[in-house]
Amino acid sequence: MKRGIAFLLCLTASAFSQTPIPSPTPTLEERKAAMMEKFRAQQAAKMTAQQPAQSNAVSITMEASSGATGNHQSDTWKTDYGSYERDLYSRRTVNCTVSVFGQVKPVQLVCFFFGDKTADALLDCSSASMTFKDSRKGVAQFECRSKMHVLHLEAIGEHHEQGYTIKSWVIQAYDGEKLIAWKSSDNTGNLESFARESRLNIFKRFNDESK
């Protein structure tokens, strides 16, 4: 009997020794510290998620201005009473400077010249590529020449013009097919709208109009 009681006492003691002792209730200061740590972790995760992905786009500044201009006329004939037939020749250059920041990649420039200030009469289009191998600044110059034929008949009150003189220009800068900057000779709404178009849309529009 005594042995049985001793055996039961040993089992009871063993059971008590294996039962985990609950941890004491956290104090107010400990709960505050845990909450602050959780808040900091959430804020850090939020800031990481909001950080923009690394961009591969070219960052540039572009300056453009009209350079040399030239206008002259050549009369085929004229009369003392005001009639004439003549050709008007015009020439204009545009100087463009591009500075690259951050990642250096090639930049493609496209220059359009117009015979009016509404971007409706396209006279010429040319392009230049800047690679920036030895410098972060590149310079390009574009030139256009145009001719207008004029017939003025004073006696019968008729005036006829064929062709255009150069009135305005737009320069666009591209990173691949992405338009990244532009400049225009006039701050008119039509020229600004044209300058913001992609060259693919521009060429398609003018090709469709020429058909």
ABEGO torsion letter per residue (X at the ends): XAAAAAAAAAAAAAAAAABBBBBBBBBAAAAAAAAAAAAAAAAAAAAAAABBBBBABBBBBBBBBBBBBBBBBBBABBBAAGBBBBBBBBBBBBBBBBBBBEBBBBBBBBBBBBABAAGABBABBBBBBBAGAABABBBBBBBBBBBBBBBBBAAAGBBBBBEBBBABBBBBBBBEABBABBBBABBBAAAAAAAABBAAAAAAAAAAAAX
